[in-house]
């Protein structure tokens, strides 16, 4: 990765290419917990007030919250300016313009905005940094609970709770592997964030960061609680099928092999839209493979990802093999 967070962080962070022992997290900060939340937002006028009030209602409020409006064309910025006058821990900024195509997620515009917000404060004075999207409503215990879990596990590098969505009046938890952390509401230990080189503004950033964290010896985990509400349904910006294809491209960027991707496509195809979603996922992977999409240029990361995937396959098959042996 590059020095995505900015010149100040690049001075101390071990970027890929710099020598850092794999498998051993390095603890740099010894201080009382200080929490920084950064929220890149774009056209969230429908949700932003309830999001802000949910953060204000946290039993453990952030020490600072930077909300970066990224060229919203609705009433988002005006609402934020009003709320900024009400809450002293909230600072509202406007992101500089970034060239972006039709798909803002593919161009990782939100990560540019996140890094801009991060650079606006002295991030070194915080022990934890959270990314929170403008369509996520947190329960009051969110940050309090997760900070306790960091204290209980010094190797914990990136974490979150669960996300649910309301479909036809029914709350449904979004399935997620236990090692993965929702990109919409990640919480980082500052030492981990430094050692992975920050967030790279490219498609797949929310898989790349976790792979680097585990490669450096940190753990990444989504806990079964607490549960937050996602008001914009997952992978629907620009359409569900485009979202599935985007996820397939992410798999290519992060060096996931075709057999693994085919198996994932089958699993994705079991969810709505049935079959078509899995086809879109596989199409996104293949389109990236034959196109000009660049993978992460780090042989060490490639080896780590492939080894990790082989281990997961073996663990999944081992119980079945033992059952047949009996």
C-alpha positions as a printed NumPy array, in Angstrom:
array([[  0.   ,   0.   ,   0.   ],
       [  1.007,   3.57 ,  -0.246],
       [  0.938,   6.347,   2.323],
       [ -2.78 ,   6.798,   1.835],
       [ -3.347,   8.595,   5.109],
       [ -0.937,  11.341,   4.267],
       [  2.636,  12.447,   4.603],
       [  2.594,  12.5  ,   8.407],
       [  1.483,   8.874,   8.754],
       [  3.72 ,   7.68 ,   5.93 ],
       [  6.721,   8.863,   7.956],
       [  6.104,   6.182,  10.592],
       [  3.991,   3.45 ,   9.014],
       [  5.678,   0.307,   7.667],
       [  4.446,   0.187,   4.101],
       [  4.644,  -2.927,   1.916],
       [  8.218,  -3.125,   0.77 ],
       [  9.481,  -2.004,   4.179],
       [ 10.644,  -4.849,   6.394],
       [  8.254,  -5.81 ,   9.177],
       [  8.035,  -9.218,  10.767],
       [  4.921, -11.067,   9.644],
       [  2.789, -12.622,  12.329],
       [  3.831, -10.236,  15.093],
       [  1.767,  -7.155,  15.814],
       [  3.843,  -4.232,  17.063],
       [  2.333,  -2.188,  19.882],
       [  3.32 ,   1.457,  19.665],
       [  0.758,   3.278,  21.79 ],
       [  0.337,   2.999,  25.548],
       [ -2.29 ,   5.529,  26.609],
       [ -5.856,   5.863,  27.806],
       [ -8.458,   5.094,  25.16 ],
       [ -9.186,   7.99 ,  22.833],
       [-11.661,   7.389,  20.021],
       [-11.745,   9.194,  16.693],
       [-14.64 ,   8.586,  14.3  ],
       [-14.441,   9.66 ,  10.65 ],
       [-17.538,   9.556,   8.429],
       [-17.414,  10.123,   4.668],
       [-20.966,  10.944,   3.538],
       [-22.64 ,  11.543,   0.184],
       [-26.343,  12.275,  -0.31 ],
       [-27.465,  10.934,   3.051],
       [-30.143,  13.554,   3.818],
       [-32.722,  10.81 ,   4.494],
       [-30.608,   9.247,   7.227],
       [-28.001,  11.676,   8.536],
       [-29.892,  13.208,  11.457],
       [-30.758,   9.85 ,  13.033],
       [-27.16 ,   8.72 ,  12.437],
       [-25.796,  11.777,  14.254],
       [-28.238,  11.469,  17.13 ],
       [-27.379,   7.788,  17.531],
       [-23.683,   8.688,  17.886],
       [-24.577,  11.45 ,  20.343],
       [-26.492,   8.85 ,  22.376],
       [-23.475,   6.537,  22.704],
       [-22.657,   5.508,  26.257],
       [-19.041,   5.994,  25.14 ],
       [-19.063,   9.051,  22.903],
       [-16.217,   9.662,  20.448],
       [-13.567,  12.107,  21.625],
       [-13.805,  13.62 ,  18.161],
       [-16.043,  12.974,  15.169],
       [-15.12 ,  14.27 ,  11.728],
       [-17.907,  14.096,   9.141],
       [-16.712,  14.768,   5.607],
       [-19.383,  15.722,   3.101],
       [-18.315,  14.519,  -0.321],
       [-20.117,  16.71 ,  -2.86 ],
       [-23.652,  15.886,  -1.74 ],
       [-26.315,  17.264,  -4.059],
       [-29.126,  16.96 ,  -1.511],
       [-29.656,  18.549,   1.912],
       [-26.948,  16.541,   3.697],
       [-24.482,  19.376,   4.246],
       [-27.121,  21.84 ,   5.447],
       [-28.402,  19.334,   8.007],
       [-24.877,  18.619,   9.191],
       [-24.157,  22.312,   9.696],
       [-27.203,  22.57 ,  11.956],
       [-26.219,  19.49 ,  13.927],
       [-22.632,  20.711,  14.239],
       [-23.897,  23.674,  16.265],
       [-25.664,  21.28 ,  18.622],
       [-22.836,  18.806,  19.339],
       [-19.39 ,  20.048,  20.344],
       [-17.593,  16.801,  19.455],
       [-18.797,  16.984,  15.83 ],
       [-16.786,  18.73 ,  13.097],
       [-18.125,  18.966,   9.537],
       [-15.779,  19.316,   6.573],
       [-16.18 ,  19.388,   2.8  ],
       [-13.95 ,  17.058,   0.824],
       [-11.946,  18.395,  -2.1  ],
       [-13.139,  17.271,  -5.491],
       [-11.847,  13.924,  -6.715],
       [-12.141,  12.71 , -10.28 ],
       [-14.618,   9.868, -10.298],
       [-16.466,   7.898, -12.94 ],
       [-20.023,   6.67 , -12.899],
       [-19.429,   4.232, -10.02 ],
       [-18.22 ,   6.073,  -6.911],
       [-17.544,   2.832,  -5.041],
       [-15.303,   1.463,  -7.787],
       [-13.305,   4.695,  -7.629],
       [-13.197,   4.502,  -3.807],
       [-14.267,   8.119,  -3.477],
       [-15.371,   7.505,   0.126],
       [-11.841,   6.446,   1.088],
       [-10.412,   9.673,  -0.336],
       [-12.912,  11.529,   1.867],
       [-12.057,   9.353,   4.886],
       [ -8.341,  10.028,   4.51 ],
       [ -9.03 ,  13.749,   4.117],
       [-10.944,  13.743,   7.4  ],
       [ -8.241,  11.724,   9.137],
       [ -5.586,  14.213,   8.104],
       [ -7.653,  17.083,   9.5  ],
       [ -6.822,  16.117,  13.105],
       [ -3.861,  14.879,  15.111],
       [ -4.644,  11.207,  14.613],
       [ -1.536,  10.235,  16.623],
       [ -3.278,  11.338,  19.808],
       [ -5.994,   8.653,  19.438],
       [ -5.843,   4.966,  20.312],
       [ -8.706,   3.862,  18.041],
       [-10.047,   5.108,  14.728],
       [-13.518,   4.261,  13.455],
       [-15.025,   4.582,  10.005],
       [-18.766,   5.127,  10.111],
       [-20.924,   5.568,   7.019],
       [-23.759,   8.075,   6.885],
       [-26.506,   5.441,   6.671],
       [-25.65 ,   3.44 ,   9.812],
       [-27.641,   3.85 ,  13.026],
       [-25.694,   2.586,  16.029],
       [-27.14 ,   1.191,  19.272],
       [-26.059,   3.126,  22.406],
       [-23.594,   0.439,  23.543],
       [-21.694,   0.15 ,  20.227],
       [-18.357,   1.848,  20.946],
       [-18.39 ,   1.051,  24.668],
       [-18.713,  -2.681,  23.946],
       [-16.103,  -2.821,  21.203],
       [-13.509,  -0.819,  23.134],
       [-13.837,  -3.308,  26.013],
       [-13.128,  -6.11 ,  23.539],
       [ -9.991,  -4.343,  22.343],
       [ -8.865,  -4.11 ,  25.959],
       [ -9.529,  -7.833,  26.441],
       [ -7.56 ,  -8.849,  23.329],
       [ -4.374,  -6.868,  22.566],
       [ -4.044,  -8.654,  19.186],
       [ -7.428,  -7.4  ,  17.971],
       [ -6.711,  -5.038,  15.092],
       [ -9.977,  -4.414,  13.217],
       [-13.483,  -5.188,  14.399],
       [-17.196,  -4.437,  14.312],
       [-20.469,  -5.894,  15.531],
       [-23.283,  -6.932,  13.209],
       [-25.397,  -5.041,  10.69 ],
       [-29.077,  -5.619,  10.072],
       [-31.448,  -4.293,   7.427],
       [-35.201,  -3.897,   7.492],
       [-36.923,  -5.818,   4.697],
       [-40.72 ,  -5.62 ,   4.53 ],
       [-40.805,  -4.602,   8.165],
       [-38.619,  -7.518,   9.282],
       [-35.1  ,  -7.069,  10.653],
       [-32.555,  -9.329,   8.908],
       [-28.914,  -9.646,   9.934],
       [-26.485,  -9.318,   7.018],
       [-24.422, -12.543,   6.822],
       [-20.69 , -11.966,   7.184],
       [-17.736, -14.319,   7.752],
       [-16.405, -14.034,  11.312],
       [-12.992, -12.833,  10.063],
       [-14.467, -10.041,   7.924],
       [-15.449,  -6.568,   9.132],
       [-18.146,  -4.472,   7.471],
       [-16.547,  -1.627,   5.539],
       [-19.333,   0.709,   6.625],
       [-18.354,   0.703,  10.311],
       [-14.832,  -0.537,  10.92 ],
       [-13.004,   0.135,  14.157],
       [ -9.189,   0.027,  14.091],
       [ -6.571,  -0.131,  16.811],
       [ -4.286,   2.755,  15.892],
       [ -1.165,   0.552,  15.951],
       [ -2.814,  -1.807,  13.473],
       [ -3.871,   1.054,  11.206],
       [ -0.316,   2.36 ,  11.157],
       [  1.228,  -1.022,  10.417],
       [ -1.07 ,  -1.836,   7.492],
       [ -0.242,   1.477,   5.848],
       [ -3.667,   3.084,   6.252],
       [ -6.518,   2.744,   3.789],
       [ -5.665,   2.665,   0.104],
       [ -8.2  ,   4.512,  -2.03 ],
       [ -9.035,   1.74 ,  -4.476],
       [-11.71 ,  -0.869,  -5.032],
       [-11.26 ,  -3.676,  -2.528],
       [ -9.805,  -1.456,   0.205],
       [-11.967,  -3.131,   2.871],
       [-10.524,  -6.552,   2.049],
       [ -6.964,  -5.347,   1.502],
       [ -6.763,  -3.75 ,   4.948],
       [ -7.888,  -6.924,   6.701],
       [ -5.509,  -9.157,   4.746],
       [ -2.57 ,  -6.92 ,   5.644],
       [ -3.683,  -6.851,   9.275],
       [ -3.772, -10.644,   9.559],
       [ -0.498, -10.904,   7.661],
       [  1.045,  -8.606,  10.294],
       [ -0.251, -10.81 ,  13.108],
       [ -3.389,  -8.887,  14.062],
       [ -6.801, -10.505,  14.289],
       [ -9.867,  -9.22 ,  12.438],
       [-13.276, -10.097,  13.771],
       [-16.976,  -9.284,  13.478],
       [-18.662, -10.021,  16.808],
       [-22.257, -11.269,  17.032],
       [-23.166,  -8.133,  18.959],
       [-23.915,  -5.276,  19.188],
       [-26.18 ,  -4.859,  16.149],
       [-26.486,  -1.659,  14.091],
       [-29.115,  -0.763,  11.492],
       [-28.109,  -0.263,   7.871],
       [-30.621,   2.069,   6.259],
       [-29.31 ,   1.7  ,   2.684],
       [-29.388,  -1.959,   1.693],
       [-26.018,  -3.596,   1.134],
       [-24.567,  -3.589,  -2.412],
       [-27.53 ,  -1.658,  -3.805],
       [-25.826,   1.614,  -4.712],
       [-26.096,   1.553,  -8.499],
       [-28.094,  -1.692,  -8.411],
       [-27.765,  -5.102,  -6.761],
       [-26.177,  -6.81 ,  -9.756],
       [-23.602,  -4.055, -10.136],
       [-22.827,  -4.498,  -6.45 ],
       [-22.289,  -8.252,  -6.898],
       [-20.019,  -7.641,  -9.902],
       [-18.083,  -5.098,  -7.85 ],
       [-17.511,  -7.722,  -5.163],
       [-16.241, -10.126,  -7.826],
       [-13.724,  -7.535,  -8.995],
       [-12.585,  -7.105,  -5.384],
       [-11.881, -10.836,  -5.232],
       [ -9.642, -10.532,  -8.291],
       [ -7.804,  -7.491,  -6.928],
       [ -6.978,  -9.311,  -3.696],
       [ -5.534, -12.413,  -5.447],
       [ -8.363, -14.814,  -4.69 ],
       [ -8.032, -17.81 ,  -7.028],
       [-10.643, -18.81 ,  -9.597],
       [-11.687, -22.103,  -7.888],
       [-12.388, -20.226,  -4.65 ],
       [-14.25 , -17.5  ,  -6.547],
       [-16.376, -20.082,  -8.391],
       [-17.363, -21.621,  -5.056],
       [-18.205, -18.176,  -3.693],
       [-20.254, -17.397,  -6.804],
       [-22.312, -20.513,  -6.147],
       [-22.908, -19.382,  -2.554],
       [-23.763, -15.818,  -3.629],
       [-26.171, -17.26 ,  -6.199],
       [-28.263, -18.811,  -3.434],
       [-29.245, -15.357,  -2.184],
       [-31.522, -12.892,  -3.938],
       [-31.483, -12.391,  -6.831],
       [-31.146, -16.182,  -6.98 ],
       [-28.559, -17.503,  -9.481],
       [-28.229, -14.138, -11.245],
       [-26.34 , -12.622,  -8.321],
       [-23.76 , -15.406,  -8.392],
       [-23.361, -14.974, -12.136],
       [-22.797, -11.244, -11.66 ],
       [-20.161, -11.971,  -9.002],
       [-18.276, -14.355, -11.315],
       [-18.662, -11.933, -14.23 ],
       [-17.116,  -9.137, -12.162],
       [-14.118, -11.319, -11.363],
       [-13.581, -12.427, -14.98 ],
       [-14.096,  -8.928, -16.366],
       [-11.433,  -7.615, -13.999],
       [ -9.097, -10.487, -14.947],
       [ -9.274,  -9.835, -18.705],
       [ -9.463,  -6.05 , -18.39 ],
       [ -7.042,  -3.447, -17.098],
       [ -7.854,  -3.891, -13.394],
       [ -4.64 ,  -4.03 , -11.369],
       [ -4.17 ,  -6.412,  -8.499],
       [ -2.37 ,  -5.492,  -5.291],
       [  1.276,  -5.525,  -6.317],
       [  2.687,  -7.311,  -3.308],
       [  3.932, -10.913,  -3.713],
       [  3.943, -11.413,   0.071],
       [  0.271, -10.483,   0.294],
       [ -0.569, -12.79 ,  -2.629],
       [  1.146, -15.719,  -0.923],
       [ -0.566, -14.943,   2.355],
       [ -4.052, -14.693,   0.821],
       [ -3.686, -17.911,  -1.17 ],
       [ -2.343, -19.774,   1.886],
       [ -5.156, -18.436,   4.045],
       [ -7.793, -19.533,   1.526],
       [ -6.285, -23.016,   1.291],
       [ -6.415, -23.261,   5.076],
       [-10.091, -22.282,   5.11 ],
       [-10.914, -24.889,   2.474],
       [ -9.042, -27.562,   4.416],
       [-10.831, -26.677,   7.66 ],
       [-14.184, -26.804,   5.882],
       [-13.436, -30.204,   4.325],
       [-11.746, -31.796,   7.339],
       [-14.943, -32.441,   9.368],
       [-16.536, -34.126,   6.352],
       [-13.446, -36.256,   5.84 ],
       [-13.423, -37.302,   9.489],
       [-17.103, -38.205,   9.286],
       [-16.507, -40.456,   6.267],
       [-13.572, -42.113,   8.024],
       [-15.815, -43.085,  10.908]])
